[in-house]
Structure formats: C-alpha cells, structure tokens
Amino acid sequence: MSARTPACTRTPIIVGEDIEVRYHKRTVLEVERFELCNGETHAILGPSGSGKSTLLRILGLLEKPAHGHVTLDGRPVEPGDKSARMMMAAVFQNPYLFKGTVGENVAYGLALRKVPREQRDERVAAALERVGLGGTQKSSALQLSGGEAQRVALARALVLEPRIMLLDEPLSYLDPLIKRRLVTDFSEILSAEGVTALYVTHDQDEAMVVADRVTIINEGRVVRSGGVDEVMTLPTTEWVADFIGMETALHGGIVGRSEGVAEVSVGGERVFAVTDLPVGIDVLVGIRPEDVLLFDADVDIPQSSARNRLRMRVDGVERRGGTDRISLSSNGFRIAASVSRASAREMGLEPGSEVVALFKATSVTVASAVGVPSGV
C-alpha cells in the first residue's frame, strides 16, 4: 500500500482509507490514507493516467473502490448516499452546458432540489456575479466562449452552496491565455467562498496558484504530499524532482542564526534562509529555479538584496518550452535555474560553464528533515 497524506491541521471532512481500485484485473490506485481538511483547497497533481481523477471520483462518491472506505464527518459513506452527495458539487473538464439560457443552466440543480423560483433567481444572479458574468442570465449558453462556459459551470456548482467542491481538470481544455486568467479567478473565488475543494490537475503552476496542500500521484500511488510550498520546493525523490522541474531536495543543517536569518550548511557550501527552525536541526533545503539569477562569472555583479551569491558550475542545459533549465553544482550543493533561451544563448551556457548564482534568503525553503521518509 502506498503512502498517506499528512494529517489535517484542521478537522478532516473527507477521509479515504486503504483505497484500492482495479480496472480489468489491474490495480490502478492504491492509497493508504487521504484527508481533505475543512476549508482547504487540496490539489491532486500528477501526469496523465496517474490516477488523479480516479481518486477524486472515489472521494467524491462517484465510484466505489474495490477495497477500502470513505468517511464524511467521521461517518462511513458510499456512492448511493444521497445526503452525502447533496453536500458536494462538481466542475469537470467539459462544462456540459445544455441548450437554453445561462440562467437556466445555473439554476438546474436548484430546480432539482425544488428551491422556489424567486429564491432560484436571486441565487443564480448572485452566483453569476461571483464568477464575473453578472447580468448574463438570458444569454444563450451555447454561444459562450470556452472560458465563459467554465465560469458558468463554476457558478452552477457554487449556486448549490456546497460544503465540498470537486474540480476535475476544469481548465485543461482552455488556451493558455484564458487559462492563466481563469486559474487566478478560480483561486480567488474558492478562497472567498470558504468552500472546501478537491482540485485535480496535471499542471504544477495551476496547483501552486489554487492549492493550500498538494498531493502528487504517480502510477496510482502517493509519492509526495504536504503544504504547497514545501511539496513544490522540496522534492524528496528523483521522479518528483524531474516532474516539477527541480533538483532533489538537499540535506543540510542549521549552523547559525542572526536577525531571523539562518545559516545552513549544505554539502560544502553555506546558504542563508529565512526560517524559525532552531540551530542544530537537520533540514531539507530547496530553491525554485525561477528564483535563481545567473551572471557571467567574470563580470561585476551589481549590489542587490540577494544574500546568497555562489560561484557554480553548469552541469546540464535542458529546453523546457520557452525557457532553459540549467542544472548547477558547487561542492555538493545542487540547484537549478530557469532562464530564457535568449539569455542562455547570450551567456553561452553549456556544461562546464562557470557562473555566479544569486538568490534571496526568502527564496530558500527549509523544512525539518526529521520524520520525512524518502518518497513522501
């Protein structure tokens, strides 16, 4: 059985235990324990086919596992539990809008619940305002853009005033520009509503915007789970590190502290980090590639607020979309930097090049290494 997600710091609403799902005699999901905490947005992140949506369907009572059980507020629940399902609402990849007006689409669930017409109209208007589509009740739902259609789908879920929101790759079919706008809007709306949300995505940038906690799944198993900053900055296995575009988290120790800034020994280097952890503790250390600035090793570097300034060797250059990922090392200290392709060409970055890497103490994520097993 695979790893569990860390225990909730707040009351867990949904708990899945010993979950196992099999399709055609093949096990596609094995999760020892998963907790969805009250008031959080918890992202399930992983590549296509990893089991993300399957886990959402199990926890959302849309599918029954081959083994294991789900509890809601401590009570065992199954897909046929109508009272439990009435606490939830879902938004999927396809908005599934039917022919008719925007208002009719948003009001559909309220009509099924036999909410009086006057109350329906008020709640529909309020929900459309929340998603930025105020006054569109009488517009044709079939003439909306892709982004507008997903806003309507979100409004249709919010209007039910659910305790739990299930979002399964809600932005995956949208073009990048619309997606960037909507992911911020979705995050702000979910936060403002105070709804507990389970958010499935294969896009790490999307997860970092919307989530309080993140669980990464690969081949049906939990491989990393915790707070979004820690998970997305401190990968504990090579697979997770490669998936999120980083080097594996480094082991080090806090050897000094001054004015709220800790001095951390990592390999043969010393780096500065903002952390409350005490001197003497063993830690994991990570820096996001986008927080690292590179300069030619033989140029004068202007003064900056970056406390960390290290001479490093380029170990590798990997193209990733419009940027290059530069692997760097110095005395056992390994990080990566993300630079534009034009900058990489201008600097002549290639294996063996010497550079100076700058990064702020606030960009260094540090967490206690105590009790963090490999692969979790």
ABEGO torsion letter per residue (X at the ends): XBBBBBBBABBBABBBBGBBBBBGGBBABBBABBBBBBGBBBBBBEBBGAGAAAAAAAAAGABBBABEBBBBGGBBBBAABAAAAAABBBBBABAGBBBEBAAAAAAAAAAAAGBBAAAAAAAAAAAAAAAGABGAAABBAAABBAAAAAAAAAAAAAAAGBABBBBBGAAAABBAAAAAAAAAAAAAAAAAAGBBBBBBBABAAAAAAABABBBBBBGGBBABBEBAAAAAABBABAAAAAAAGBBBBBBBBBABBBGGBBBBBBEABBBBBBBABBBGBBBBBBBBAAABBBBBAABBBBBBABABBBBBBBABBBBBEABBBBBBBBGGBBBBBBBBAAAAAAAGBBBGBBBBBBBBAAABBBBBABGBBBGX
